[in-house]
Amino acid sequence: MTRFWHVLLFILLLRPLVLPTQAQARLAMREGVRKEHTALVRKATVHPSAVAAMPPQAAPAPFEAARLFKLRPVGAWTEAEYLVIESAVTATALRLAQATGREAADIFLAVYGGLVEFRRTPACPEALVSCAGLWGWTETPTLIWVLPELTPSLLAEHPRWGVHELGHAFSFALAERPEQLPDSLLDRSGFAGALNDWQYSSAVSGREIFADMFVAWVFAQWGTPGGPGTDKAGWIALHLGTWLEELQ
């Protein structure tokens, strides 16, 4: 047997050993996201106005997050990017399920109107005047652009960025009404962390502040209890039941 055939046989024998390891790693990450999110939700302080609308806390039913989103163009994404976006979709779907009592996949698709597409572009979309300083742009409830400045390595380091953009998509599904924040909430206080940690914009606008509030709501993580974060959490809890009822 030639050296070529020896090498080919070795590769064929090795593949069954490698592929399960990758699958197990992905499964472990999904389960880790699910457990971490469930723990955060259970220890979160729920605003009194939302208590009546909240279903009993329970372990979420298993679901396949991969059928809730797609990455385009095909082949333009690293494994690390896929896992980060999958974790953002998973966390959002679990939080929506916890808030409504519905299956995670079903409520996610109902809220967004279908699966959400993350589309990478090498150039700034024509609809934007400039992409300077921007990582993403949500165009519709089901289309999120990944802009040139958000490189694969940078995206892989910021798993909550996807939730920020899903917050924009959530707002667009409601004709941007969630962005109509009272003046008292139009500031950058009350969040659990700084820019590119728990906040993905420095803009003091209803649109960007709501998207970061959505991140805080999904992960049930706000600033110091009793401070501005309590006011922001209370406002989103006050309106959430109406919004979700409208979208279901």
C-alpha positions as CSV (number, residue, x, y, z in Angstrom):
1,M,0.0,0.0,0.0
2,T,1.4,3.4,-1.0
3,R,2.0,6.2,1.5
4,F,-1.0,8.1,0.1
5,W,-3.3,5.3,0.9
6,H,-1.8,4.9,4.4
7,V,-2.5,8.6,5.1
8,L,-6.0,8.5,3.7
9,L,-6.8,5.4,5.8
10,F,-5.5,7.2,8.9
11,I,-7.7,10.3,8.2
12,L,-10.8,8.1,7.7
13,L,-10.1,6.3,10.9
14,L,-9.5,9.5,12.8
15,R,-12.7,11.4,11.6
16,P,-15.1,9.4,13.8
17,L,-13.0,10.3,16.8
18,V,-12.8,14.0,16.0
19,L,-16.4,14.8,15.0
20,P,-18.0,13.5,18.2
21,T,-15.6,15.7,20.2
22,Q,-16.7,18.8,18.3
23,A,-20.4,17.9,18.6
24,Q,-19.9,17.3,22.4
25,A,-18.2,20.7,22.8
26,R,-21.1,22.4,21.0
27,L,-23.7,20.5,23.1
28,A,-21.8,21.4,26.3
29,M,-21.8,25.1,25.4
30,R,-25.6,25.0,24.7
31,E,-26.2,23.3,28.0
32,G,-24.0,25.8,29.8
33,V,-25.9,28.7,28.3
34,R,-29.2,27.1,29.3
35,K,-28.1,26.4,32.9
36,E,-26.5,29.8,33.4
37,H,-29.5,31.7,32.0
38,T,-32.0,29.6,34.1
39,A,-30.0,30.4,37.2
40,L,-29.9,34.1,36.4
41,V,-33.6,34.2,35.8
42,R,-34.4,32.4,39.1
43,K,-32.4,34.7,41.3
44,A,-33.6,37.9,39.5
45,T,-35.7,40.4,41.4
46,V,-39.1,40.6,39.5
47,H,-40.8,44.0,39.5
48,P,-44.1,43.8,41.4
49,S,-46.1,44.9,38.4
50,A,-45.0,41.9,36.5
51,V,-45.6,39.2,39.1
52,A,-49.1,38.4,38.1
53,A,-48.1,37.9,34.5
54,M,-45.1,35.7,35.2
55,P,-45.5,31.9,34.8
56,P,-44.1,29.6,37.5
57,Q,-40.3,29.2,37.2
58,A,-39.5,25.9,35.6
59,A,-36.7,24.2,33.7
60,P,-37.1,25.1,30.0
61,A,-37.9,22.3,27.6
62,P,-35.1,21.3,25.3
63,F,-35.1,23.0,21.9
64,E,-32.9,23.4,18.8
65,A,-31.8,27.0,18.6
66,A,-30.2,26.3,15.2
67,R,-33.7,26.4,13.6
68,L,-34.4,29.9,14.9
69,F,-31.6,31.7,12.9
70,K,-29.5,31.5,9.8
71,L,-26.1,32.9,8.9
72,R,-25.5,34.4,5.5
73,P,-23.5,34.2,3.3
74,V,-23.0,30.5,3.9
75,G,-19.4,29.6,4.6
76,A,-18.4,33.1,5.8
77,W,-18.5,32.3,9.5
78,T,-16.2,30.7,12.0
79,E,-17.3,28.0,14.4
80,A,-16.7,30.5,17.3
81,E,-19.0,33.0,15.7
82,Y,-21.7,30.4,15.2
83,L,-21.6,29.4,18.8
84,V,-21.7,33.1,20.0
85,I,-24.8,33.9,17.9
86,E,-26.4,30.6,18.8
87,S,-25.9,31.4,22.5
88,A,-27.5,34.9,22.0
89,V,-30.6,33.3,20.3
90,T,-30.8,30.6,22.9
91,A,-30.7,33.1,25.8
92,T,-33.3,35.3,24.2
93,A,-35.6,32.4,23.4
94,L,-35.3,31.0,26.9
95,R,-36.2,34.4,28.5
96,L,-39.2,34.8,26.2
97,A,-40.3,31.4,27.2
98,Q,-39.9,32.2,30.9
99,A,-42.0,35.3,30.4
100,T,-44.8,33.7,28.5
101,G,-44.9,30.1,29.6
102,R,-44.7,29.0,25.9
103,E,-42.1,26.7,24.3
104,A,-38.9,28.7,23.6
105,A,-38.7,28.0,19.9
106,D,-42.4,28.8,19.3
107,I,-42.4,32.1,21.2
108,F,-39.2,33.2,19.5
109,L,-40.6,32.6,16.0
110,A,-43.9,34.3,17.0
111,V,-42.2,37.4,18.4
112,Y,-39.8,37.9,15.5
113,G,-42.1,36.7,12.8
114,G,-39.8,33.9,11.6
115,L,-36.2,32.9,11.9
116,V,-33.7,35.7,12.2
117,E,-31.0,36.2,9.6
118,F,-27.5,37.5,10.6
119,R,-26.0,38.7,7.3
120,R,-22.3,39.6,7.1
121,T,-21.4,42.3,4.6
122,P,-17.9,43.4,3.5
123,A,-19.2,47.0,2.8
124,C,-21.5,49.4,4.5
125,P,-25.1,48.9,3.4
126,E,-26.4,51.6,1.1
127,A,-29.2,52.5,3.5
128,L,-26.6,53.7,6.0
129,V,-24.8,57.0,5.6
130,S,-21.7,55.7,7.4
131,C,-20.7,52.5,9.3
132,A,-17.9,54.1,11.2
133,G,-17.9,52.8,14.8
134,L,-20.8,50.5,14.1
135,W,-20.7,46.7,14.7
136,G,-24.2,45.9,13.5
137,W,-27.4,47.3,12.0
138,T,-30.8,45.7,12.5
139,E,-32.9,46.5,9.4
140,T,-36.1,44.5,10.2
141,P,-37.3,42.1,12.9
142,T,-35.7,39.2,10.9
143,L,-32.6,40.8,9.4
144,I,-29.5,41.8,11.3
145,W,-26.4,43.1,9.4
146,V,-23.0,42.3,10.7
147,L,-20.8,45.2,9.6
148,P,-17.1,45.2,8.6
149,E,-15.8,46.5,11.9
150,L,-17.2,43.5,13.8
151,T,-14.5,41.1,12.8
152,P,-14.8,37.3,13.4
153,S,-12.4,37.5,16.4
154,L,-14.2,40.5,17.9
155,L,-17.7,38.9,17.5
156,A,-16.4,35.8,19.2
157,E,-15.4,37.8,22.3
158,H,-18.8,39.6,22.7
159,P,-21.6,37.0,23.1
160,R,-24.1,39.6,24.3
161,W,-23.8,41.8,21.2
162,G,-26.3,39.5,19.4
163,V,-28.9,40.0,22.2
164,H,-28.5,43.8,21.8
165,E,-29.4,43.5,18.1
166,L,-32.2,41.1,18.9
167,G,-33.5,43.9,21.2
168,H,-33.6,46.3,18.2
169,A,-35.4,43.5,16.2
170,F,-37.9,43.1,19.1
171,S,-38.6,46.9,19.0
172,F,-39.1,46.9,15.2
173,A,-41.6,44.1,15.6
174,L,-43.6,46.5,17.7
175,A,-43.3,49.5,15.3
176,E,-40.5,50.8,17.5
177,R,-42.8,51.6,20.4
178,P,-40.5,50.2,23.1
179,E,-38.0,52.9,22.1
180,Q,-40.3,55.6,23.4
181,L,-38.7,55.8,26.8
182,P,-39.6,58.5,29.4
183,D,-36.9,61.2,29.8
184,S,-36.0,59.9,33.2
185,L,-34.6,56.7,31.6
186,L,-32.7,58.4,28.8
187,D,-29.2,58.0,30.4
188,R,-26.5,55.4,30.6
189,S,-26.9,54.6,34.3
190,G,-28.4,51.4,35.8
191,F,-26.7,48.8,33.6
192,A,-24.6,45.9,34.9
193,G,-21.5,46.9,33.1
194,A,-19.7,49.3,30.7
195,L,-19.6,49.7,27.0
196,N,-19.0,46.5,25.1
197,D,-19.8,44.5,28.2
198,W,-23.4,45.1,29.1
199,Q,-23.9,48.0,26.8
200,Y,-23.3,48.0,23.1
201,S,-23.8,51.7,22.3
202,S,-22.8,54.9,24.0
203,A,-25.7,56.8,22.3
204,V,-28.2,58.4,24.7
205,S,-31.2,57.7,22.5
206,G,-34.4,55.7,23.2
207,R,-33.4,53.2,20.4
208,E,-30.0,52.3,21.8
209,I,-30.8,52.5,25.5
210,F,-33.8,50.2,24.9
211,A,-31.6,47.6,23.1
212,D,-29.2,47.6,26.1
213,M,-32.2,47.3,28.5
214,F,-33.3,44.3,26.4
215,V,-29.9,42.7,27.1
216,A,-30.3,43.4,30.8
217,W,-33.8,41.9,30.7
218,V,-32.8,38.8,28.9
219,F,-30.0,38.0,31.4
220,A,-31.8,39.5,34.4
221,Q,-28.7,41.6,35.2
222,W,-28.9,45.2,36.1
223,G,-26.9,47.7,38.1
224,T,-27.0,48.1,41.9
225,P,-30.5,47.2,43.3
226,G,-32.5,50.3,44.2
227,G,-30.7,52.5,41.7
228,P,-31.5,53.5,38.2
229,G,-31.4,49.9,37.0
230,T,-34.5,49.2,39.2
231,D,-36.3,52.0,37.4
232,K,-35.3,50.7,34.0
233,A,-36.3,47.1,35.0
234,G,-39.6,48.3,36.3
235,W,-40.4,50.1,33.1
236,I,-39.7,47.2,30.9
237,A,-41.6,44.8,33.2
238,L,-44.6,47.2,33.2
239,H,-44.9,47.1,29.4
240,L,-43.7,43.6,28.6
241,G,-46.9,41.7,29.1
242,T,-48.8,43.9,26.6
243,W,-46.0,43.7,24.1
244,L,-45.7,39.9,24.2
245,E,-49.5,39.5,24.1
246,E,-49.6,41.6,21.0
247,L,-46.8,39.6,19.3
248,Q,-48.1,36.1,20.1
